[in-house]
Amino acid sequence: MIDQPPQPPLPPLNYSASGGMSGSLAGSLLLKGLRIDWGALSLVAQKASYTVKTKTLAAEDDVRVSLGPERIEGKALTLTGLDMLTRTLDKSGYSFRFSEAQLFSSVLYIQSDELTFSSETGAEARRLRFVPGPAPRGEIELAADRVRSQPGSGRLYFENATVRLLGNRLITLRRLTVTPRYNKQGPQQSLDIPILYRTSRVSGVAAGVRLPFSPIHGAQGVFLAESTSRQGTNTLITVRSQLLGQPTAPPTESLSLFGRFNNLTKKELSFQERLRPLLTAPPSAKDDLSNQRYATGLSAPATLEPLSRQARPSLTLDAAVESNREFVRRDGVLLRSRLPEAKLTGRVPGRGGQGGWLATLSGGPAREKRLDDTGELIQSDRFVASLGWEAPRVPLGAQGQLHAFVGQTEQRYPHSHYSISELRLATDYGFTPQTGLSGGLALRRAQGQSPFRFDTLEANNEAQLRGQTQLGSMTISLLGRWDLQSGQLFDREVALGWRGKTVEPRLTWRSQNQQIGFTLKLPALTGF
């Protein structure tokens, strides 16, 4: 067994009282102009008292707790578990209570009549007002009578939660649960407003909701329902379970102040492992391609989306039941399909977590209906197996990258088979943090025969080009897709995003299917 390298000691705890100190070490101390520094964490108060026996610090008058760019200000603070004689935090338990508290950071603002935290029970706030942005006022805010967190997981439970838009109440929910969801790179994803709206050539006007849910422990699901003016109701239910490997939790240095306090409740970690992230200042973000705003993209996915960095092999099971999926062929054929499917995805990452092998197995009954004069309806069982390899990304100067993917897909039916060999190349280049270009080339070779037209929708060779720039608070993205067999531009898209104080509405228009879509995001919640 290889011994782990020893961890460096925690930074020393230092305190001073600029206005003087009085009292007895056997009873209580009175301190004026108190300042406590412990690593990156600091506490400042005009006056305070400390009771030695109970290890309780009571501070008042302009109390401020700071960690890097974040701070909590309040009228009074009571902290239990701090031993100012040995200058340590009590390992058996610690807690604090902040009255009339305000939390300021670059991603959120919180105001609460009373904010409490315990290493045993987690955090709790009473009469809380939450704004997903750095200013006390924004386009959208959430208020609640009571909010509490689940120790370790960070799951939040709201009581009598009210959402307001531009100061007007939208909805009040007696109970609301928010579960942190992490993307493959680590930080939490931006929160999407669940209401969807779009128009399309197939569906007409479509409006609906998209809601996450957790059917069983460890599994995550999404429910989507749309009411359309032409094709009835669209529904989609997906469930994902990680069988091998787990979603990457955010690195502790990227957590907010609240996230760092929540780390103190993780009993599976040693005392020092829980405490160290709280005392570490957040590092400044590196100015590399992964942090470029344009790289997230407002428009449709590029020809090749690189596999995320991952250190260990993973195996994921996805189950989906979908009705009335719409397709538009490049030659104008309109299709609707129903496709219940189970899919198993395995990945073996390459060196340094970049690229690697990707394999999928999927199957289920499929149905397709042509929306033309024939009204042809086809049903068949369908089994798909694919194997692909993505090469490590190649840097293009300081602001670009090139990535490649080679794959083979085999599709089996009761009386036929259909296979596709594919080579995809894609490049991204950022001229500035706000402006960049993405290009892609997909070369495909298909053999065999499929009973379904949707299997052959994207079988032709294709090229893509996308550009994105930011002008003030407006982001503009353009996408073009070319069919290399016919030499025609068969798909175009224009996407506009406006960044307010707390919200980012996005409007897209796409020529294929003549589709208009609208979404609303809360981008400041990334990393919360």
BASEVO-972589 format. One line per 4 residues: number of its first residue (from 0); their letters; for each residue y, x, z of C-alpha. Coordinates in nm, 3 decimals, decimal comma. Layout:
NUM = A = Y X Z | ...;
This chain:
0 = MIDQ = 0,000 0,000 0,000 | 0,339 0,138 -0,101 | 0,597 0,129 0,176 | 0,926 -0,038 0,093;
4 = PPQP = 1,227 0,195 0,107 | 1,424 0,149 0,429 | 1,725 -0,083 0,404 | 2,065 0,062 0,494;
8 = PLPP = 2,198 -0,057 0,831 | 2,430 -0,357 0,845 | 2,801 -0,269 0,851 | 2,955 -0,235 1,199;
12 = LNYS = 3,138 -0,528 1,360 | 3,495 -0,437 1,462 | 3,756 -0,649 1,638 | 4,108 -0,602 1,769;
16 = ASGG = 4,377 -0,807 1,947 | 4,727 -0,707 1,836 | 4,886 -0,928 2,102 | 4,676 -0,792 2,386;
20 = MSGS = 4,358 -0,886 2,573 | 4,313 -1,017 2,926 | 4,032 -1,150 3,144 | 3,700 -1,026 3,276;
24 = LAGS = 3,384 -0,913 3,101 | 3,191 -1,115 3,358 | 3,370 -1,439 3,268 | 3,600 -1,494 2,972;
28 = LLLK = 3,846 -1,297 2,764 | 4,180 -1,416 2,626 | 4,286 -1,254 2,300 | 4,612 -1,285 2,104;
32 = GLRI = 4,640 -1,184 1,740 | 4,262 -1,161 1,704 | 4,111 -0,997 1,397 | 3,736 -0,948 1,338;
36 = DWGA = 3,605 -0,743 1,045 | 3,234 -0,733 0,966 | 3,167 -0,584 0,626 | 3,340 -0,806 0,368;
40 = LSLV = 3,368 -1,092 0,618 | 3,689 -1,123 0,821 | 3,830 -1,367 1,080 | 4,196 -1,394 1,181;
44 = AQKA = 4,348 -1,623 1,450 | 4,674 -1,632 1,647 | 4,490 -1,675 1,975 | 4,131 -1,702 2,098;
48 = SYTV = 3,913 -1,707 2,406 | 3,565 -1,563 2,445 | 3,306 -1,668 2,703 | 3,066 -1,382 2,768;
52 = KTKT = 2,780 -1,583 2,922 | 2,747 -1,837 2,639 | 2,855 -1,592 2,364 | 3,113 -1,847 2,245;
56 = LAAE = 3,436 -1,764 2,064 | 3,704 -2,038 2,050 | 3,990 -1,956 1,809 | 4,294 -2,169 1,724;
60 = DDVR = 4,630 -2,165 1,547 | 4,606 -2,066 1,179 | 4,239 -1,966 1,182 | 4,121 -1,803 0,860;
64 = VSLG = 3,775 -1,680 0,759 | 3,763 -1,477 0,435 | 3,490 -1,335 0,213 | 3,612 -1,161 -0,101;
68 = PERI = 3,822 -1,412 -0,300 | 3,707 -1,712 -0,091 | 3,853 -1,832 0,237 | 3,826 -2,115 0,489;
72 = EGKA = 4,139 -2,217 0,678 | 4,153 -2,455 0,972 | 4,315 -2,564 1,294 | 4,040 -2,445 1,527;
76 = LTLT = 3,706 -2,265 1,513 | 3,427 -2,252 1,769 | 3,163 -1,983 1,702 | 2,847 -1,955 1,914;
80 = GLDM = 2,601 -1,666 1,897 | 2,847 -1,377 1,849 | 2,801 -1,104 2,111 | 3,134 -0,921 2,113;
84 = LTRT = 3,008 -0,671 2,372 | 2,717 -0,543 2,162 | 2,903 -0,641 1,841 | 2,606 -0,828 1,693;
88 = LDKS = 2,507 -1,181 1,595 | 2,243 -1,350 1,811 | 1,909 -1,349 1,628 | 1,786 -1,655 1,817;
92 = GYSF = 2,050 -1,885 1,669 | 2,416 -1,909 1,575 | 2,653 -2,188 1,481 | 3,019 -2,266 1,417;
96 = RFSE = 3,245 -2,571 1,407 | 3,569 -2,576 1,203 | 3,820 -2,858 1,255 | 4,065 -2,970 0,983;
100 = AQLF = 3,905 -2,718 0,747 | 3,999 -2,630 0,389 | 3,788 -2,404 0,166 | 3,956 -2,231 -0,129;
104 = SSVL = 3,772 -2,045 -0,405 | 3,788 -1,990 -0,779 | 3,528 -2,264 -0,844 | 3,589 -2,534 -0,582;
108 = YIQS = 3,819 -2,680 -0,317 | 3,687 -2,859 -0,007 | 3,873 -3,043 0,266 | 3,694 -3,176 0,575;
112 = DELT = 3,794 -3,319 0,913 | 3,506 -3,128 1,070 | 3,285 -2,865 0,914 | 2,983 -2,739 1,111;
116 = FSSE = 2,705 -2,493 1,043 | 2,388 -2,404 1,235 | 2,123 -2,147 1,148 | 1,865 -2,409 1,255;
120 = TGAE = 1,995 -2,731 1,095 | 2,219 -2,614 0,809 | 2,570 -2,734 0,725 | 2,737 -3,069 0,784;
124 = ARRL = 3,081 -3,204 0,697 | 3,259 -3,523 0,801 | 3,517 -3,702 0,590 | 3,487 -3,448 0,309;
128 = RFVP = 3,689 -3,431 -0,014 | 3,541 -3,209 -0,285 | 3,725 -3,095 -0,600 | 3,523 -2,890 -0,856;
132 = GPAP = 3,809 -2,650 -0,924 | 4,039 -2,407 -0,742 | 4,330 -2,653 -0,686 | 4,346 -2,928 -0,420;
136 = RGEI = 4,414 -3,178 -0,698 | 4,213 -3,221 -1,020 | 4,114 -3,482 -1,275 | 3,798 -3,564 -1,082;
140 = ELAA = 3,699 -3,547 -0,714 | 3,419 -3,656 -0,482 | 3,476 -3,790 -0,130 | 3,215 -3,876 0,133;
144 = DRVR = 3,202 -3,992 0,493 | 2,931 -3,737 0,574 | 2,756 -3,453 0,390 | 2,468 -3,244 0,520;
148 = SQPG = 2,259 -2,967 0,366 | 1,886 -2,903 0,387 | 1,819 -2,560 0,542 | 1,687 -2,304 0,295;
152 = SGRL = 1,698 -2,517 -0,021 | 2,069 -2,601 -0,017 | 1,999 -2,963 -0,117 | 2,300 -3,181 -0,027;
156 = YFEN = 2,288 -3,537 0,107 | 2,601 -3,754 0,079 | 2,675 -4,077 0,265 | 2,920 -4,329 0,114;
160 = ATVR = 3,008 -4,096 -0,173 | 3,303 -4,202 -0,391 | 3,386 -4,050 -0,730 | 3,749 -4,070 -0,843;
164 = LLGN = 3,889 -3,993 -1,189 | 4,265 -3,937 -1,219 | 4,298 -4,086 -0,872 | 4,113 -4,407 -0,963;
168 = RLIT = 3,782 -4,496 -0,798 | 3,492 -4,503 -1,044 | 3,194 -4,568 -0,819 | 3,083 -4,558 -0,456;
172 = LRRL = 2,722 -4,476 -0,366 | 2,581 -4,534 -0,018 | 2,339 -4,244 -0,064 | 2,359 -3,947 -0,304;
176 = TVTP = 2,138 -3,637 -0,321 | 2,238 -3,325 -0,516 | 1,972 -3,059 -0,580 | 2,080 -2,710 -0,694;
180 = RYNK = 1,941 -2,636 -1,040 | 1,936 -2,281 -1,171 | 1,931 -2,170 -1,529 | 1,715 -1,883 -1,650;
184 = QGPQ = 1,987 -1,625 -1,593 | 2,035 -1,719 -1,227 | 2,361 -1,909 -1,162 | 2,359 -2,283 -1,132;
188 = QSLD = 2,420 -2,472 -1,450 | 2,738 -2,670 -1,505 | 2,698 -3,027 -1,389 | 2,694 -3,286 -1,668;
192 = IPIL = 2,832 -3,634 -1,620 | 2,524 -3,855 -1,683 | 2,695 -4,097 -1,927 | 2,625 -4,028 -2,298;
196 = YRTS = 2,797 -4,167 -2,607 | 2,741 -4,101 -2,975 | 2,735 -4,263 -3,318 | 2,490 -4,176 -3,594;
200 = RVSG = 2,379 -4,284 -3,938 | 2,038 -4,392 -3,802 | 2,118 -4,546 -3,465 | 2,470 -4,672 -3,516;
204 = VAAG = 2,657 -4,679 -3,184 | 2,447 -4,541 -2,896 | 2,543 -4,534 -2,529 | 2,324 -4,445 -2,234;
208 = VRLP = 2,254 -4,226 -1,932 | 2,073 -3,899 -1,868 | 1,948 -3,861 -1,509 | 1,751 -3,578 -1,343;
212 = FSPI = 1,477 -3,660 -1,093 | 1,203 -3,485 -0,893 | 0,875 -3,681 -0,922 | 0,675 -3,441 -0,704;
216 = HGAQ = 0,749 -3,125 -0,509 | 0,814 -2,833 -0,741 | 0,851 -3,044 -1,058 | 1,175 -3,138 -1,231;
220 = GVFL = 1,222 -3,432 -1,462 | 1,483 -3,593 -1,687 | 1,513 -3,960 -1,775 | 1,724 -4,062 -2,074;
224 = AEST = 1,789 -4,414 -2,200 | 2,016 -4,519 -2,487 | 2,103 -4,863 -2,617 | 2,170 -4,851 -2,992;
228 = SRQG = 2,327 -5,105 -3,224 | 2,069 -5,058 -3,503 | 1,738 -4,933 -3,366 | 1,694 -5,092 -3,025;
232 = TNTL = 1,648 -4,870 -2,721 | 1,578 -4,497 -2,716 | 1,399 -4,358 -2,412 | 1,289 -4,013 -2,306;
236 = ITVR = 1,106 -3,901 -1,993 | 1,026 -3,532 -1,947 | 0,866 -3,355 -1,652 | 0,838 -2,978 -1,611;
240 = SQLL = 0,624 -2,788 -1,363 | 0,615 -2,412 -1,319 | 0,247 -2,315 -1,285 | 0,297 -1,939 -1,276;
244 = GQPT = 0,620 -1,770 -1,181 | 0,922 -1,954 -1,047 | 1,272 -2,024 -1,180 | 1,498 -1,733 -1,099;
248 = APPT = 1,715 -1,811 -0,800 | 2,070 -1,680 -0,816 | 2,120 -1,325 -0,688 | 2,276 -1,344 -0,342;
252 = ESLS = 2,579 -1,145 -0,452 | 2,670 -1,429 -0,694 | 2,649 -1,705 -0,431 | 2,957 -1,882 -0,300;
256 = LFGR = 3,055 -1,858 0,066 | 2,861 -2,180 0,132 | 2,558 -2,042 -0,049 | 2,570 -1,728 0,166;
260 = FNNL = 2,585 -1,930 0,486 | 2,287 -2,132 0,362 | 2,097 -1,803 0,316 | 2,115 -1,763 0,696;
264 = TKKE = 1,876 -2,061 0,736 | 1,591 -1,906 0,535 | 1,330 -1,841 0,804 | 1,096 -1,661 0,563;
268 = LSFQ = 1,345 -1,373 0,541 | 1,402 -1,113 0,808 | 1,718 -1,132 1,015 | 1,883 -0,847 0,825;
272 = ERLR = 1,782 -0,992 0,486 | 1,944 -1,323 0,579 | 2,259 -1,165 0,714 | 2,322 -0,891 0,458;
276 = PLLT = 2,443 -1,121 0,171 | 2,702 -1,276 0,404 | 2,856 -0,935 0,467 | 2,862 -0,819 0,105;
280 = APPS = 3,170 -0,879 -0,112 | 3,103 -1,040 -0,452 | 3,117 -0,771 -0,723 | 3,353 -0,815 -1,016;
284 = AKDD = 3,188 -0,961 -1,327 | 3,105 -0,713 -1,600 | 3,286 -0,763 -1,929 | 2,976 -0,772 -2,148;
288 = LSNQ = 2,848 -1,007 -2,418 | 2,662 -1,232 -2,174 | 2,991 -1,323 -2,005 | 3,180 -1,405 -2,323;
292 = RYAT = 3,294 -1,765 -2,327 | 3,205 -1,813 -2,693 | 2,843 -1,711 -2,632 | 2,770 -2,037 -2,446;
296 = GLSA = 2,872 -2,228 -2,758 | 2,999 -2,581 -2,801 | 2,795 -2,648 -3,111 | 2,429 -2,679 -3,206;
300 = PATL = 2,192 -2,390 -3,115 | 2,192 -2,087 -3,338 | 1,891 -2,003 -3,555 | 1,747 -1,794 -3,274;
304 = EPLS = 1,822 -1,831 -2,906 | 1,711 -1,511 -2,730 | 1,447 -1,543 -2,460 | 1,599 -1,509 -2,116;
308 = RQAR = 1,551 -1,196 -1,909 | 1,243 -1,230 -1,693 | 1,051 -0,967 -1,499 | 0,714 -1,144 -1,459;
312 = PSLT = 0,477 -1,348 -1,676 | 0,522 -1,725 -1,650 | 0,331 -2,042 -1,736 | 0,500 -2,380 -1,764;
316 = LDAA = 0,363 -2,730 -1,820 | 0,587 -2,989 -1,989 | 0,504 -3,355 -2,039 | 0,723 -3,582 -2,252;
320 = VESN = 0,713 -3,946 -2,355 | 0,973 -4,021 -2,618 | 1,038 -4,333 -2,822 | 1,250 -4,372 -3,133;
324 = REFV = 1,343 -4,012 -3,198 | 1,556 -4,000 -3,511 | 1,530 -3,750 -3,798 | 1,726 -3,695 -4,117;
328 = RRDG = 1,571 -3,496 -4,398 | 1,790 -3,273 -4,608 | 1,719 -3,498 -4,907 | 1,834 -3,807 -4,717;
332 = VLLR = 1,504 -3,956 -4,592 | 1,554 -4,133 -4,259 | 1,272 -4,135 -4,006 | 1,197 -4,267 -3,658;
336 = SRLP = 0,913 -4,133 -3,446 | 0,737 -4,177 -3,112 | 0,581 -3,863 -2,968 | 0,411 -3,850 -2,625;
340 = EAKL = 0,321 -3,486 -2,578 | 0,191 -3,237 -2,323 | 0,289 -2,873 -2,378 | 0,177 -2,553 -2,207;
344 = TGRV = 0,409 -2,253 -2,251 | 0,322 -1,898 -2,146 | 0,534 -1,589 -2,165 | 0,469 -1,218 -2,113;
348 = PGRG = 0,807 -1,042 -2,096 | 0,877 -0,714 -2,267 | 1,007 -0,396 -2,112 | 1,310 -0,451 -1,895;
352 = GQGG = 1,261 -0,828 -1,914 | 1,386 -0,844 -2,274 | 1,194 -1,024 -2,546 | 0,817 -1,027 -2,524;
356 = WLAT = 0,532 -1,259 -2,622 | 0,565 -1,637 -2,623 | 0,272 -1,878 -2,674 | 0,257 -2,259 -2,669;
360 = LSGG = -0,017 -2,521 -2,683 | 0,074 -2,888 -2,726 | -0,084 -3,210 -2,829 | -0,074 -3,588 -2,820;
364 = PARE = -0,065 -3,901 -3,035 | 0,227 -3,918 -3,276 | 0,377 -4,200 -3,482 | 0,634 -4,197 -3,762;
368 = KRLD = 0,818 -4,475 -3,943 | 1,025 -4,431 -4,260 | 1,354 -4,620 -4,254 | 1,367 -4,690 -4,628;
372 = DTGE = 1,240 -4,958 -4,862 | 0,877 -4,860 -4,804 | 0,890 -4,892 -4,424 | 0,580 -4,669 -4,416;
376 = LIQS = 0,419 -4,627 -4,071 | 0,190 -4,329 -3,995 | -0,005 -4,262 -3,675 | -0,229 -3,966 -3,596;
380 = DRFV = -0,335 -3,729 -3,321 | -0,157 -3,395 -3,342 | -0,241 -3,054 -3,191 | -0,007 -2,753 -3,219;
384 = ASLG = -0,061 -2,386 -3,125 | 0,196 -2,113 -3,175 | 0,232 -1,744 -3,096 | 0,546 -1,537 -3,137;
388 = WEAP = 0,701 -1,204 -3,045 | 1,067 -1,134 -2,989 | 1,187 -0,776 -3,026 | 1,421 -0,624 -2,766;
392 = RVPL = 1,782 -0,691 -2,851 | 1,966 -0,414 -3,036 | 2,331 -0,353 -2,937 | 2,595 -0,369 -3,211;
396 = GAQG = 2,876 -0,165 -3,066 | 3,008 -0,275 -2,727 | 3,043 -0,645 -2,811 | 2,750 -0,741 -3,030;
400 = QLHA = 2,372 -0,769 -3,040 | 2,096 -0,823 -3,292 | 1,766 -0,995 -3,214 | 1,455 -1,076 -3,417;
404 = FVGQ = 1,155 -1,307 -3,377 | 0,822 -1,327 -3,562 | 0,596 -1,626 -3,511 | 0,297 -1,822 -3,641;
408 = TEQR = 0,243 -2,196 -3,582 | -0,082 -2,385 -3,652 | -0,084 -2,767 -3,653 | -0,414 -2,957 -3,661;
412 = YPHS = -0,484 -3,322 -3,743 | -0,810 -3,518 -3,777 | -0,826 -3,460 -4,155 | -0,585 -3,176 -4,234;
416 = HYSI = -0,392 -2,876 -4,102 | -0,044 -2,733 -4,154 | 0,074 -2,380 -4,073 | 0,414 -2,206 -4,076;
420 = SELR = 0,481 -1,831 -4,070 | 0,834 -1,746 -3,968 | 1,075 -1,454 -3,938 | 1,410 -1,517 -3,768;
424 = LATD = 1,705 -1,278 -3,739 | 2,025 -1,352 -3,549 | 2,336 -1,163 -3,450 | 2,628 -1,230 -3,216;
428 = YGFT = 2,957 -1,043 -3,213 | 3,257 -1,099 -2,989 | 3,592 -0,980 -3,121 | 3,767 -1,087 -2,799;
432 = PQTG = 3,645 -1,267 -2,485 | 3,758 -1,591 -2,654 | 3,659 -1,536 -3,017 | 3,322 -1,455 -3,170;
436 = LSGG = 3,083 -1,508 -3,460 | 2,710 -1,586 -3,464 | 2,490 -1,564 -3,772 | 2,125 -1,639 -3,833;
440 = LALR = 1,858 -1,621 -4,102 | 1,522 -1,802 -4,091 | 1,255 -1,717 -4,351 | 0,954 -1,951 -4,345;
444 = RAQG = 0,629 -1,992 -4,540 | 0,436 -2,319 -4,505 | 0,073 -2,385 -4,606 | -0,155 -2,686 -4,585;
448 = QSPF = -0,058 -3,049 -4,549 | 0,074 -3,264 -4,265 | 0,061 -3,645 -4,255 | 0,406 -3,644 -4,093;
452 = RFDT = 0,732 -3,578 -4,270 | 0,903 -3,465 -3,947 | 0,668 -3,162 -3,945 | 0,821 -3,041 -4,269;
456 = LEAN = 1,187 -3,122 -4,193 | 1,291 -2,761 -4,137 | 1,028 -2,579 -4,345 | 1,279 -2,442 -4,600;
460 = NEAQ = 1,447 -2,105 -4,564 | 1,782 -2,136 -4,393 | 2,098 -1,944 -4,304 | 2,352 -2,031 -4,034;
464 = LRGQ = 2,701 -1,916 -3,944 | 2,897 -2,021 -3,638 | 3,244 -1,920 -3,524 | 3,420 -2,006 -3,200;
468 = TQLG = 3,764 -1,936 -3,059 | 3,979 -2,047 -2,769 | 4,344 -2,149 -2,814 | 4,498 -2,207 -2,473;
472 = SMTI = 4,289 -2,474 -2,302 | 4,124 -2,582 -2,631 | 3,798 -2,435 -2,763 | 3,709 -2,484 -3,131;
476 = SLLG = 3,365 -2,421 -3,283 | 3,253 -2,446 -3,648 | 2,893 -2,441 -3,773 | 2,752 -2,426 -4,126;
480 = RWDL = 2,384 -2,440 -4,235 | 2,263 -2,347 -4,584 | 1,933 -2,434 -4,753 | 1,841 -2,110 -4,935;
484 = QSGQ = 1,595 -2,286 -5,172 | 1,861 -2,514 -5,319 | 2,161 -2,299 -5,234 | 2,335 -2,599 -5,077;
488 = LFDR = 2,538 -2,639 -4,759 | 2,339 -2,926 -4,607 | 2,484 -2,944 -4,256 | 2,826 -2,887 -4,099;
492 = EVAL = 2,956 -2,933 -3,748 | 3,295 -2,924 -3,578 | 3,309 -2,917 -3,197 | 3,619 -2,938 -2,977;
496 = GWRG = 3,632 -2,874 -2,604 | 3,934 -2,915 -2,377 | 3,941 -2,739 -2,040 | 4,129 -2,925 -1,768;
500 = KTVE = 4,157 -2,835 -1,400 | 3,814 -2,974 -1,315 | 3,661 -3,128 -1,630 | 3,574 -3,020 -1,983;
504 = PRLT = 3,528 -3,305 -2,233 | 3,356 -3,208 -2,558 | 3,370 -3,394 -2,889 | 3,141 -3,304 -3,181;
508 = WRSQ = 3,113 -3,425 -3,540 | 2,808 -3,337 -3,750 | 2,770 -3,414 -4,120 | 2,391 -3,441 -4,108;
512 = NQQI = 2,320 -3,793 -3,987 | 2,699 -3,846 -3,980 | 2,687 -3,812 -3,602 | 2,971 -3,813 -3,349;
516 = GFTL = 2,896 -3,718 -2,989 | 3,089 -3,702 -2,663 | 2,994 -3,523 -2,339 | 3,178 -3,442 -2,017;
520 = KLPA = 3,107 -3,132 -1,807 | 3,222 -2,995 -1,473 | 3,220 -2,623 -1,562 | 3,367 -2,501 -1,232;
524 = LTGF = 3,040 -2,588 -1,056 | 2,864 -2,295 -1,223 | 2,758 -2,058 -0,947 | 2,821 -2,306 -0,663;
